[in-house]
Amino acid sequence: MWSYIVTFLAVFATDLLYIYFVKSIQDDRPWHAAWWSMVVTLTASVAVINYTEDHWALIPALAGAFFGAYVGMKFKKKINGV
């Protein structure tokens, strides 16, 4: 059960942080983009390891992807005032 929770949180964080990675690229900030790229790779690696060992972990991974992107976009809108 813990691996499913960790997988969900890892993919949730990956999608949330990926938004900041893309924004750094858009703003032409190479050091920030490199930093976010490293963090995104780390969180994604945790998820990949978990669902490679247990294919049922793809279900919480997909849920984490959905909610991570959704929350990230909502949070980004609040920060940008849109």
N, CA, C and O atoms as CSV, one atom per row, in Angstrom:
chain,resi,resn,atom,element,x,y,z
A,1,MET,N,N,0.821,-1.201,0.000
A,1,MET,CA,C,0.000,0.000,0.000
A,1,MET,C,C,0.862,1.261,0.000
A,1,MET,O,O,0.542,2.242,-0.672
A,2,TRP,N,N,1.966,1.226,0.766
A,2,TRP,CA,C,2.834,2.414,0.821
A,2,TRP,C,C,3.424,2.742,-0.533
A,2,TRP,O,O,3.590,3.915,-0.866
A,3,SER,N,N,3.745,1.722,-1.325
A,3,SER,CA,C,4.333,1.985,-2.644
A,3,SER,C,C,3.333,2.700,-3.553
A,3,SER,O,O,3.732,3.503,-4.397
A,4,TYR,N,N,2.040,2.417,-3.387
A,4,TYR,CA,C,1.022,3.103,-4.181
A,4,TYR,C,C,0.922,4.575,-3.777
A,4,TYR,O,O,0.768,5.451,-4.628
A,5,ILE,N,N,1.007,4.832,-2.504
A,5,ILE,CA,C,0.964,6.213,-2.018
A,5,ILE,C,C,2.197,6.978,-2.488
A,5,ILE,O,O,2.098,8.118,-2.943
A,6,VAL,N,N,3.344,6.347,-2.373
A,6,VAL,CA,C,4.592,6.985,-2.813
A,6,VAL,C,C,4.541,7.239,-4.322
A,6,VAL,O,O,4.972,8.295,-4.783
A,7,THR,N,N,4.020,6.282,-5.092
A,7,THR,CA,C,3.912,6.449,-6.542
A,7,THR,C,C,2.989,7.612,-6.876
A,7,THR,O,O,3.319,8.442,-7.723
A,8,PHE,N,N,1.846,7.680,-6.222
A,8,PHE,CA,C,0.913,8.788,-6.446
A,8,PHE,C,C,1.595,10.122,-6.148
A,8,PHE,O,O,1.540,11.046,-6.960
A,9,LEU,N,N,2.236,10.222,-4.987
A,9,LEU,CA,C,2.879,11.476,-4.600
A,9,LEU,C,C,4.045,11.843,-5.506
A,9,LEU,O,O,4.262,13.019,-5.798
A,10,ALA,N,N,4.796,10.837,-5.954
A,10,ALA,CA,C,5.932,11.105,-6.840
A,10,ALA,C,C,5.469,11.649,-8.185
A,10,ALA,O,O,6.049,12.604,-8.702
A,11,VAL,N,N,4.433,11.051,-8.752
A,11,VAL,CA,C,3.936,11.537,-10.042
A,11,VAL,C,C,3.213,12.866,-9.875
A,11,VAL,O,O,3.315,13.739,-10.737
A,12,PHE,N,N,2.484,13.029,-8.773
A,12,PHE,CA,C,1.842,14.306,-8.462
A,12,PHE,C,C,2.904,15.410,-8.421
A,12,PHE,O,O,2.739,16.458,-9.044
A,13,ALA,N,N,3.983,15.171,-7.692
A,13,ALA,CA,C,5.069,16.150,-7.589
A,13,ALA,C,C,5.746,16.368,-8.929
A,13,ALA,O,O,6.094,17.498,-9.271
A,14,THR,N,N,5.935,15.308,-9.688
A,14,THR,CA,C,6.573,15.429,-11.003
A,14,THR,C,C,5.778,16.372,-11.902
A,14,THR,O,O,6.350,17.271,-12.518
A,15,ASP,N,N,4.472,16.172,-11.980
A,15,ASP,CA,C,3.659,17.034,-12.839
A,15,ASP,C,C,3.597,18.463,-12.318
A,15,ASP,O,O,3.640,19.418,-13.094
A,16,LEU,N,N,3.498,18.603,-11.021
A,16,LEU,CA,C,3.472,19.929,-10.416
A,16,LEU,C,C,4.773,20.672,-10.702
A,16,LEU,O,O,4.745,21.841,-11.087
A,17,LEU,N,N,5.891,20.020,-10.522
A,17,LEU,CA,C,7.199,20.644,-10.722
A,17,LEU,C,C,7.523,20.840,-12.198
A,17,LEU,O,O,8.257,21.760,-12.558
A,18,TYR,N,N,6.980,19.983,-13.047
A,18,TYR,CA,C,7.214,20.108,-14.480
A,18,TYR,C,C,6.682,21.435,-15.012
A,18,TYR,O,O,7.243,22.002,-15.949
A,19,ILE,N,N,5.619,21.920,-14.423
A,19,ILE,CA,C,5.064,23.218,-14.820
A,19,ILE,C,C,6.094,24.317,-14.594
A,19,ILE,O,O,6.231,25.220,-15.419
A,20,TYR,N,N,6.812,24.245,-13.488
A,20,TYR,CA,C,7.847,25.247,-13.206
A,20,TYR,C,C,9.050,25.078,-14.133
A,20,TYR,O,O,9.700,26.059,-14.493
A,21,PHE,N,N,9.339,23.858,-14.512
A,21,PHE,CA,C,10.401,23.598,-15.477
A,21,PHE,C,C,10.072,24.258,-16.821
A,21,PHE,O,O,10.905,24.956,-17.399
A,22,VAL,N,N,8.864,24.032,-17.302
A,22,VAL,CA,C,8.445,24.607,-18.577
A,22,VAL,C,C,8.419,26.130,-18.505
A,22,VAL,O,O,8.813,26.806,-19.456
A,23,LYS,N,N,7.962,26.664,-17.392
A,23,LYS,CA,C,7.929,28.123,-17.212
A,23,LYS,C,C,9.342,28.700,-17.240
A,23,LYS,O,O,9.549,29.777,-17.799
A,24,SER,N,N,10.307,28.018,-16.657
A,24,SER,CA,C,11.700,28.475,-16.688
A,24,SER,C,C,12.238,28.497,-18.114
A,24,SER,O,O,12.985,29.402,-18.487
A,25,ILE,N,N,11.862,27.513,-18.899
A,25,ILE,CA,C,12.271,27.496,-20.301
A,25,ILE,C,C,11.628,28.658,-21.042
A,25,ILE,O,O,12.284,29.365,-21.808
A,26,GLN,N,N,10.340,28.844,-20.804
A,26,GLN,CA,C,9.615,29.929,-21.447
A,26,GLN,C,C,10.227,31.289,-21.102
A,26,GLN,O,O,10.290,32.172,-21.958
A,27,ASP,N,N,10.674,31.462,-19.867
A,27,ASP,CA,C,11.269,32.722,-19.408
A,27,ASP,C,C,12.752,32.829,-19.768
A,27,ASP,O,O,13.402,33.807,-19.402
A,28,ASP,N,N,13.289,31.847,-20.474
A,28,ASP,CA,C,14.689,31.818,-20.888
A,28,ASP,C,C,15.635,31.930,-19.694
A,28,ASP,O,O,16.534,32.771,-19.673
A,29,ARG,N,N,15.414,31.062,-18.698
A,29,ARG,CA,C,16.231,31.021,-17.486
A,29,ARG,C,C,16.890,29.643,-17.403
A,29,ARG,O,O,16.356,28.728,-16.776
A,30,PRO,N,N,18.058,29.505,-18.043
A,30,PRO,CA,C,18.675,28.171,-18.151
A,30,PRO,C,C,19.052,27.538,-16.825
A,30,PRO,O,O,18.903,26.325,-16.679
A,31,TRP,N,N,19.535,28.298,-15.850
A,31,TRP,CA,C,19.907,27.712,-14.555
A,31,TRP,C,C,18.685,27.198,-13.818
A,31,TRP,O,O,18.721,26.123,-13.218
A,32,HIS,N,N,17.601,27.964,-13.861
A,32,HIS,CA,C,16.371,27.509,-13.216
A,32,HIS,C,C,15.811,26.272,-13.928
A,32,HIS,O,O,15.358,25.326,-13.284
A,33,ALA,N,N,15.850,26.296,-15.251
A,33,ALA,CA,C,15.364,25.144,-16.019
A,33,ALA,C,C,16.185,23.895,-15.699
A,33,ALA,O,O,15.636,22.803,-15.553
A,34,ALA,N,N,17.495,24.066,-15.593
A,34,ALA,CA,C,18.353,22.920,-15.268
A,34,ALA,C,C,18.031,22.377,-13.882
A,34,ALA,O,O,17.979,21.163,-13.689
A,35,TRP,N,N,17.816,23.259,-12.924
A,35,TRP,CA,C,17.463,22.844,-11.552
A,35,TRP,C,C,16.138,22.089,-11.552
A,35,TRP,O,O,16.040,20.996,-10.994
A,36,TRP,N,N,15.115,22.677,-12.182
A,36,TRP,CA,C,13.810,22.019,-12.201
A,36,TRP,C,C,13.880,20.688,-12.940
A,36,TRP,O,O,13.211,19.731,-12.552
A,37,SER,N,N,14.682,20.618,-13.997
A,37,SER,CA,C,14.845,19.373,-14.735
A,37,SER,C,C,15.392,18.272,-13.837
A,37,SER,O,O,14.937,17.130,-13.894
A,38,MET,N,N,16.364,18.619,-13.016
A,38,MET,CA,C,16.959,17.657,-12.103
A,38,MET,C,C,15.931,17.166,-11.079
A,38,MET,O,O,15.855,15.967,-10.807
A,39,VAL,N,N,15.154,18.067,-10.520
A,39,VAL,CA,C,14.156,17.699,-9.513
A,39,VAL,C,C,13.048,16.855,-10.142
A,39,VAL,O,O,12.596,15.877,-9.546
A,40,VAL,N,N,12.615,17.230,-11.337
A,40,VAL,CA,C,11.580,16.463,-12.040
A,40,VAL,C,C,12.074,15.042,-12.318
A,40,VAL,O,O,11.331,14.079,-12.129
A,41,THR,N,N,13.310,14.910,-12.760
A,41,THR,CA,C,13.877,13.584,-13.036
A,41,THR,C,C,13.939,12.738,-11.775
A,41,THR,O,O,13.654,11.541,-11.813
A,42,LEU,N,N,14.308,13.351,-10.664
A,42,LEU,CA,C,14.363,12.624,-9.391
A,42,LEU,C,C,12.989,12.095,-8.996
A,42,LEU,O,O,12.847,10.911,-8.690
A,43,THR,N,N,11.985,12.954,-9.000
A,43,THR,CA,C,10.647,12.508,-8.586
A,43,THR,C,C,10.069,11.493,-9.574
A,43,THR,O,O,9.404,10.539,-9.169
A,44,ALA,N,N,10.321,11.696,-10.860
A,44,ALA,CA,C,9.828,10.739,-11.858
A,44,ALA,C,C,10.504,9.384,-11.698
A,44,ALA,O,O,9.875,8.345,-11.901
A,45,SER,N,N,11.768,9.390,-11.340
A,45,SER,CA,C,12.500,8.131,-11.160
A,45,SER,C,C,11.913,7.292,-10.040
A,45,SER,O,O,11.837,6.069,-10.154
A,46,VAL,N,N,11.503,7.932,-8.969
A,46,VAL,CA,C,10.875,7.201,-7.862
A,46,VAL,C,C,9.616,6.500,-8.357
A,46,VAL,O,O,9.376,5.336,-8.037
A,47,ALA,N,N,8.817,7.214,-9.137
A,47,ALA,CA,C,7.584,6.617,-9.659
A,47,ALA,C,C,7.884,5.473,-10.612
A,47,ALA,O,O,7.248,4.422,-10.530
A,48,VAL,N,N,8.830,5.655,-11.503
A,48,VAL,CA,C,9.161,4.617,-12.480
A,48,VAL,C,C,9.640,3.347,-11.783
A,48,VAL,O,O,9.252,2.241,-12.157
A,49,ILE,N,N,10.466,3.511,-10.789
A,49,ILE,CA,C,10.942,2.342,-10.039
A,49,ILE,C,C,9.759,1.604,-9.411
A,49,ILE,O,O,9.698,0.375,-9.445
A,50,ASN,N,N,8.827,2.358,-8.840
A,50,ASN,CA,C,7.681,1.722,-8.182
A,50,ASN,C,C,6.776,1.001,-9.164
A,50,ASN,O,O,6.386,-0.137,-8.900
A,51,TYR,N,N,6.425,1.621,-10.294
A,51,TYR,CA,C,5.499,0.922,-11.177
A,51,TYR,C,C,6.170,-0.070,-12.117
A,51,TYR,O,O,5.487,-0.821,-12.812
A,52,THR,N,N,7.493,-0.080,-12.146
A,52,THR,CA,C,8.193,-1.144,-12.857
A,52,THR,C,C,8.150,-2.425,-12.029
A,52,THR,O,O,8.026,-3.524,-12.571
A,53,GLU,N,N,8.252,-2.273,-10.722
A,53,GLU,CA,C,8.202,-3.430,-9.836
A,53,GLU,C,C,6.789,-3.970,-9.659
A,53,GLU,O,O,6.599,-5.173,-9.480
A,54,ASP,N,N,5.797,-3.085,-9.708
A,54,ASP,CA,C,4.405,-3.483,-9.504
A,54,ASP,C,C,3.540,-2.726,-10.510
A,54,ASP,O,O,3.298,-1.529,-10.356
A,55,HIS,N,N,3.081,-3.431,-11.531
A,55,HIS,CA,C,2.336,-2.768,-12.602
A,55,HIS,C,C,1.011,-2.178,-12.138
A,55,HIS,O,O,0.467,-1.293,-12.797
A,56,TRP,N,N,0.489,-2.651,-11.023
A,56,TRP,CA,C,-0.743,-2.069,-10.486
A,56,TRP,C,C,-0.511,-0.639,-9.992
A,56,TRP,O,O,-1.462,0.124,-9.821
A,57,ALA,N,N,0.730,-0.285,-9.770
A,57,ALA,CA,C,1.053,1.077,-9.328
A,57,ALA,C,C,0.843,2.102,-10.442
A,57,ALA,O,O,0.933,3.306,-10.198
A,58,LEU,N,N,0.564,1.637,-11.659
A,58,LEU,CA,C,0.230,2.572,-12.737
A,58,LEU,C,C,-1.076,3.313,-12.447
A,58,LEU,O,O,-1.256,4.451,-12.881
A,59,ILE,N,N,-1.971,2.678,-11.723
A,59,ILE,CA,C,-3.251,3.337,-11.406
A,59,ILE,C,C,-3.025,4.566,-10.532
A,59,ILE,O,O,-3.500,5.643,-10.891
A,60,PRO,N,N,-2.323,4.461,-9.399
A,60,PRO,CA,C,-2.056,5.684,-8.643
A,60,PRO,C,C,-1.136,6.655,-9.392
A,60,PRO,O,O,-1.196,7.862,-9.161
A,61,ALA,N,N,-0.287,6.139,-10.285
A,61,ALA,CA,C,0.568,7.025,-11.090
A,61,ALA,C,C,-0.284,7.885,-12.014
A,61,ALA,O,O,-0.042,9.085,-12.142
A,62,LEU,N,N,-1.260,7.293,-12.646
A,62,LEU,CA,C,-2.151,8.050,-13.528
A,62,LEU,C,C,-2.966,9.069,-12.742
A,62,LEU,O,O,-3.162,10.196,-13.197
A,63,ALA,N,N,-3.437,8.677,-11.573
A,63,ALA,CA,C,-4.179,9.619,-10.722
A,63,ALA,C,C,-3.269,10.768,-10.284
A,63,ALA,O,O,-3.688,11.926,-10.277
A,64,GLY,N,N,-2.034,10.452,-9.920
A,64,GLY,CA,C,-1.078,11.484,-9.536
A,64,GLY,C,C,-0.785,12.442,-10.668
A,64,GLY,O,O,-0.636,13.644,-10.447
A,65,ALA,N,N,-0.702,11.912,-11.896
A,65,ALA,CA,C,-0.464,12.760,-13.066
A,65,ALA,C,C,-1.630,13.724,-13.279
A,65,ALA,O,O,-1.424,14.912,-13.526
A,66,PHE,N,N,-2.833,13.213,-13.183
A,66,PHE,CA,C,-4.012,14.057,-13.377
A,66,PHE,C,C,-4.075,15.169,-12.332
A,66,PHE,O,O,-4.170,16.349,-12.669
A,67,PHE,N,N,-4.022,14.777,-11.067
A,67,PHE,CA,C,-4.169,15.761,-10.002
A,67,PHE,C,C,-2.969,16.693,-9.896
A,67,PHE,O,O,-3.127,17.862,-9.542
A,68,GLY,N,N,-1.781,16.200,-10.194
A,68,GLY,CA,C,-0.595,17.053,-10.167
A,68,GLY,C,C,-0.665,18.154,-11.208
A,68,GLY,O,O,-0.345,19.308,-10.921
A,69,ALA,N,N,-1.082,17.802,-12.416
A,69,ALA,CA,C,-1.220,18.802,-13.478
A,69,ALA,C,C,-2.347,19.778,-13.149
A,69,ALA,O,O,-2.205,20.985,-13.348
A,70,TYR,N,N,-3.458,19.259,-12.650
A,70,TYR,CA,C,-4.604,20.112,-12.330
A,70,TYR,C,C,-4.270,21.113,-11.227
A,70,TYR,O,O,-4.517,22.311,-11.365
A,71,VAL,N,N,-3.707,20.610,-10.136
A,71,VAL,CA,C,-3.347,21.483,-9.013
A,71,VAL,C,C,-2.248,22.464,-9.426
A,71,VAL,O,O,-2.288,23.637,-9.056
A,72,GLY,N,N,-1.280,21.986,-10.183
A,72,GLY,CA,C,-0.203,22.858,-10.645
A,72,GLY,C,C,-0.702,24.009,-11.489
A,72,GLY,O,O,-0.245,25.141,-11.333
A,73,MET,N,N,-1.633,23.731,-12.379
A,73,MET,CA,C,-2.189,24.789,-13.222
A,73,MET,C,C,-3.037,25.761,-12.404
A,73,MET,O,O,-2.982,26.968,-12.639
A,74,LYS,N,N,-3.806,25.265,-11.466
A,74,LYS,CA,C,-4.607,26.140,-10.605
A,74,LYS,C,C,-3.697,27.028,-9.761
A,74,LYS,O,O,-3.951,28.225,-9.622
A,75,PHE,N,N,-2.632,26.442,-9.196
A,75,PHE,CA,C,-1.698,27.193,-8.362
A,75,PHE,C,C,-0.959,28.229,-9.195
A,75,PHE,O,O,-0.742,29.352,-8.739
A,76,LYS,N,N,-0.574,27.864,-10.407
A,76,LYS,CA,C,0.131,28.781,-11.303
A,76,LYS,C,C,-0.759,29.966,-11.653
A,76,LYS,O,O,-0.275,31.095,-11.734
A,77,LYS,N,N,-2.043,29.730,-11.860
A,77,LYS,CA,C,-2.967,30.816,-12.162
A,77,LYS,C,C,-3.059,31.800,-11.006
A,77,LYS,O,O,-3.106,33.012,-11.219
A,78,LYS,N,N,-3.085,31.277,-9.770
A,78,LYS,CA,C,-3.178,32.152,-8.606
A,78,LYS,C,C,-1.923,33.002,-8.459
A,78,LYS,O,O,-2.007,34.176,-8.100
A,79,ILE,N,N,-0.768,32.421,-8.731
A,79,ILE,CA,C,0.491,33.159,-8.622
A,79,ILE,C,C,0.573,34.250,-9.678
A,79,ILE,O,O,1.013,35.364,-9.393
A,80,ASN,N,N,0.148,33.930,-10.904
A,80,ASN,CA,C,0.230,34.883,-11.999
A,80,ASN,C,C,-0.932,35.863,-12.011
A,80,ASN,O,O,-0.930,36.812,-12.795
A,81,GLY,N,N,-1.924,35.646,-11.156
A,81,GLY,CA,C,-3.065,36.536,-11.076
A,81,GLY,C,C,-4.026,36.435,-12.241
A,81,GLY,O,O,-4.734,37.391,-12.557
A,82,VAL,N,N,-4.051,35.277,-12.877
A,82,VAL,CA,C,-4.950,35.083,-14.022
A,82,VAL,C,C,-6.188,34.368,-13.567
A,82,VAL,O,O,-7.080,34.103,-14.373
